Amino acid sequence: MGSIFWAISTAIFGILEIIIPGLITIWMALAALIVTLLSGFINNPLIEFFIFSILSLIFILFTRPILQKYIKSRIPTFNSTMISKELKIEKVINIDKKTKEYEVKFKGAIWTAISEEIFQTGDIVKIDGFEGNKIVLKK
């Protein structure tokens, strides 16, 4: 297929990884780059494609999970960085159920918050966690 084809493939897979991040096409870009370097020595398109396929499969199956685990462990989650932040109860929505509902202002937006404890408007509470799009509160 030639080194020009594989060089273009490398660029396309690299651009796709930027547009659609997911740690898939980056490994195909790496495989295409290796085949670009090898294509000067191999003049059979089937062998080039076979090498590309095998390298892509190896990179995706073995390298991707390791790198994903590394990346996830280094990026703090939104939840973990917000735990114990103080908020003010803006409005009591419903305190008749087991899980009480409130409105709180968080990062400039009004959020629905829940708790099993009873709070009054104006109370200062702390974030205990998140359940879906609701903030879980504690005293």
Contacts in CASP RR format, 6 or more apart in sequence:
PFRMAT RR
TARGET T0000
AUTHOR 0000-0000-0000
METHOD contacts of the structure
MODEL  1
MGSIFWAISTAIFGILEIIIPGLITIWMALAALIVTLLSGFINNPLIEFF
IFSILSLIFILFTRPILQKYIKSRIPTFNSTMISKELKIEKVINIDKKTK
EYEVKFKGAIWTAISEEIFQTGDIVKIDGFEGNKIVLKK
1 39 0 8 1.000
1 45 0 8 1.000
1 48 0 8 1.000
1 49 0 8 1.000
2 39 0 8 1.000
2 40 0 8 1.000
2 45 0 8 1.000
2 48 0 8 1.000
3 36 0 8 1.000
3 37 0 8 1.000
3 39 0 8 1.000
3 40 0 8 1.000
5 39 0 8 1.000
6 32 0 8 1.000
6 33 0 8 1.000
6 35 0 8 1.000
6 36 0 8 1.000
6 39 0 8 1.000
6 48 0 8 1.000
6 52 0 8 1.000
7 32 0 8 1.000
7 36 0 8 1.000
9 28 0 8 1.000
9 29 0 8 1.000
9 32 0 8 1.000
9 36 0 8 1.000
10 29 0 8 1.000
10 32 0 8 1.000
10 33 0 8 1.000
10 36 0 8 1.000
11 29 0 8 1.000
13 25 0 8 1.000
13 26 0 8 1.000
13 28 0 8 1.000
13 29 0 8 1.000
13 32 0 8 1.000
14 25 0 8 1.000
14 26 0 8 1.000
14 29 0 8 1.000
16 25 0 8 1.000
17 23 0 8 1.000
17 24 0 8 1.000
17 25 0 8 1.000
17 26 0 8 1.000
17 29 0 8 1.000
23 64 0 8 1.000
23 67 0 8 1.000
23 68 0 8 1.000
23 71 0 8 1.000
24 60 0 8 1.000
24 64 0 8 1.000
27 56 0 8 1.000
27 59 0 8 1.000
27 60 0 8 1.000
27 63 0 8 1.000
27 64 0 8 1.000
28 52 0 8 1.000
28 56 0 8 1.000
28 59 0 8 1.000
28 60 0 8 1.000
30 55 0 8 1.000
30 59 0 8 1.000
31 51 0 8 1.000
31 52 0 8 1.000
31 55 0 8 1.000
31 56 0 8 1.000
31 59 0 8 1.000
32 52 0 8 1.000
34 51 0 8 1.000
34 55 0 8 1.000
35 48 0 8 1.000
35 51 0 8 1.000
35 52 0 8 1.000
35 55 0 8 1.000
38 48 0 8 1.000
38 51 0 8 1.000
39 48 0 8 1.000
42 48 0 8 1.000
42 51 0 8 1.000
78 130 0 8 1.000
79 129 0 8 1.000
79 130 0 8 1.000
82 127 0 8 1.000
82 129 0 8 1.000
82 130 0 8 1.000
83 127 0 8 1.000
83 128 0 8 1.000
83 129 0 8 1.000
84 126 0 8 1.000
84 127 0 8 1.000
85 106 0 8 1.000
85 126 0 8 1.000
85 127 0 8 1.000
86 124 0 8 1.000
86 125 0 8 1.000
86 126 0 8 1.000
87 104 0 8 1.000
87 105 0 8 1.000
87 106 0 8 1.000
87 113 0 8 1.000
87 124 0 8 1.000
87 125 0 8 1.000
87 126 0 8 1.000
87 127 0 8 1.000
87 135 0 8 1.000
87 137 0 8 1.000
88 104 0 8 1.000
88 105 0 8 1.000
88 122 0 8 1.000
88 123 0 8 1.000
88 124 0 8 1.000
88 125 0 8 1.000
89 102 0 8 1.000
89 103 0 8 1.000
89 104 0 8 1.000
89 113 0 8 1.000
89 119 0 8 1.000
89 120 0 8 1.000
89 121 0 8 1.000
89 122 0 8 1.000
89 123 0 8 1.000
89 124 0 8 1.000
89 125 0 8 1.000
90 102 0 8 1.000
90 103 0 8 1.000
90 104 0 8 1.000
90 105 0 8 1.000
90 110 0 8 1.000
90 121 0 8 1.000
90 122 0 8 1.000
91 102 0 8 1.000
91 103 0 8 1.000
91 121 0 8 1.000
92 100 0 8 1.000
92 102 0 8 1.000
92 119 0 8 1.000
92 120 0 8 1.000
92 121 0 8 1.000
93 101 0 8 1.000
93 102 0 8 1.000
93 103 0 8 1.000
93 112 0 8 1.000
94 100 0 8 1.000
94 101 0 8 1.000
95 101 0 8 1.000
95 118 0 8 1.000
98 116 0 8 1.000
99 114 0 8 1.000
99 115 0 8 1.000
99 116 0 8 1.000
100 114 0 8 1.000
100 115 0 8 1.000
100 116 0 8 1.000
100 117 0 8 1.000
100 118 0 8 1.000
100 119 0 8 1.000
101 112 0 8 1.000
101 113 0 8 1.000
101 114 0 8 1.000
102 112 0 8 1.000
102 113 0 8 1.000
102 114 0 8 1.000
102 115 0 8 1.000
102 119 0 8 1.000
102 137 0 8 1.000
103 110 0 8 1.000
103 111 0 8 1.000
103 112 0 8 1.000
103 113 0 8 1.000
104 110 0 8 1.000
104 111 0 8 1.000
104 113 0 8 1.000
104 125 0 8 1.000
104 135 0 8 1.000
104 137 0 8 1.000
105 111 0 8 1.000
106 127 0 8 1.000
106 135 0 8 1.000
111 133 0 8 1.000
111 134 0 8 1.000
111 135 0 8 1.000
112 133 0 8 1.000
112 134 0 8 1.000
112 135 0 8 1.000
113 125 0 8 1.000
113 134 0 8 1.000
113 135 0 8 1.000
113 136 0 8 1.000
113 137 0 8 1.000
114 131 0 8 1.000
114 134 0 8 1.000
114 135 0 8 1.000
114 136 0 8 1.000
114 137 0 8 1.000
115 125 0 8 1.000
115 128 0 8 1.000
115 136 0 8 1.000
115 137 0 8 1.000
115 138 0 8 1.000
117 137 0 8 1.000
117 138 0 8 1.000
117 139 0 8 1.000
119 125 0 8 1.000
119 137 0 8 1.000
119 139 0 8 1.000
125 137 0 8 1.000
125 138 0 8 1.000
125 139 0 8 1.000
126 137 0 8 1.000
126 138 0 8 1.000
126 139 0 8 1.000
127 135 0 8 1.000
127 136 0 8 1.000
127 137 0 8 1.000
127 138 0 8 1.000
128 136 0 8 1.000
128 137 0 8 1.000
128 138 0 8 1.000
129 135 0 8 1.000
129 136 0 8 1.000
130 136 0 8 1.000
END
